[in-house]
Amino acid sequence: MSVHKEVKRVTTHILQEMKNRGEKIAMLTAYDYSMAKVVDEGGVDIILVGDSASMVMAGHETTLPITLDQMIYHAASVIRGTTRALVIVDLPFGSYQGNSKEALNSAIRIMKESGAHGVKLEGGIEIAESIERIVAAGIPVMGHLGLTPQSIYKFGTYTVRAKEEAEAEKLKTDIKRIEAAGCFSVVLEKIPALLAKEVSESIQIPTIGIGAGQYCNGQVLVVNDMIGLTKGFTPRFLRQYLDLYNQINGAVQSYVKDVKAGGFPNEKEQY
Ligand code: KIV
């Protein structure tokens, strides 16, 4: 008899069934083994190894500096911590915009070297050919529209996107095009809730929102923001479930006090 518990890994097929029956999809980011383990056991359906690692893990101002090698390192650590969630990895800035062959090579490196289950790319019609090529190689692709942080220097700010008619129309065209190219799902970041509703209803594949309101088929947050580890980041869309920055800060202060006072370790804490 096998001693291994049977664990069912979430698949893109299961996510599609969830949309079809109206069940919401829960997604969070993770960047390392320990966080991935606790997030996976908490029951999320998808873990995103986001290029937000560039900001929350490495302290950069934007997502642009993180490299493909660094994403692979984070993704491999996350994979070792999960048994249930589908693990999707961001293709970082500069690893896919050149042409579809470059995009495919980067996606293949992520899949082979980290063991991840799929990749995410930012953009619409301009990357549709790359999506087609990656999907043709058997790699699941998640899209990302609305506020696409790799284009932050083009946008200039992190404010809500597609409020104007022209940008909303482009998003509606883009989402249809990347669905046709083979995306299994698409992240909608910081767009009006009613636009997210309209596009979620206009396509078959699930939409996952961040700052895109309640009508998306699922939600995603950056885990460090959601547990209150990112100090001073309080956008309207963020629900903070813990205040870990202050809790950890308090614990560190207590530890420092104990060490300085000679109160740690005590007799029971030594050999
Ligand atoms: O990099 C990231 O964490 C993301 C999410 C915000 C969707 O792309």
Residues whose N, C-alpha, C, O or C-beta is under 5 A from the ligand:
A	BS01	KIV	T29 G50 D51 S52 V187 V220 V222
